[in-house]
Amino acid sequence: MGISIDFTKAQEITRERLRAERTPLLQALDVAQLRNLADPVVLADIEAKKQVLRDATQQVDGLTTLDELKAVQLPVLEALV
């Protein structure tokens, strides 16, 4: 009998990894947001970047192999403000 992989559990582990990786990025964006409260253009850009990071875990739902789960990364954002 071979090793059995619970793919649903593997997906959740991948989501948690992505969440852990994005936390410091979101924190940096929060700081940038506070520093730029007077500039609505910059605030909109920051909010868009934050949304991209929040949505990153949704990509896990469409993956079907363990290799895909291992390879998934956070999207690359332009330099933080």
N, C-alpha and C positions, 0 to 999 in steps of 0.2 A: 504494500500500500504506500503510495507516494504522499508527499506533503500537500496539504490542502490549504489554499489561500482564500480567505474571506474577502472577496473583492469590495464589498460594501464597507468593510472595516478599513481596507487599504485606501479607499476613497476618502473616508473620514480622516485618516491619518494625514493624507496629502492636504486636505483642507486645513487642518490644524497647523501643518508646516507652513503653508502659505500665509495663514493668519499671523503666525509668529514672525515671519519674515517681513510682513507689511507693517507691523506695529511701529517700529522705529520710523518708518517712512511717513506714516500717518501723524505721528507725534511731531516730526519736523515740519510737516505741512500745517499742523495746528499752530505752531509757533509762527510760521510765516504768515498765516492768516491773521493772527493777532497783531503782527507788526505792520500789516497792510490794510487795516480796517478802513482807511480813508480812500482807498483806490479800488473802485468797483471792478475795473478790468482785471486787475491782479487777483482780486477775490474770486472772480468767476473762473479764472484759470486754475487757481488752487482747488476750488470746489470740484472742477472737472477732473483734476488729477486724483483727488480723494475718491471720487466715484469710480474711477478706473480701478483703483486699488481695492475698493469694496467689492466690485464685481468680479475680481480675479478668481475667487473660489468657485464661481459658477461654471467656469470652464471644466472643472473636474467632472461634472455630471455627464459631459459628452465623451469622456474618455472610456476606452473599452479594454485596454491592456495594462499590465503592470509596468511595462516599459514606458508607456505614455504617462502614467502617473509619476514615475521616477523623473521623467524629463520635464514635466510642467514647471514653469517658472513664472514669477510675477512679471507683468509687462514692464518694459523699460520706459521710464518717464523722462521727459526733458529735465534738465537741471532744476532742482528745487529752488524756488524763488530766493 
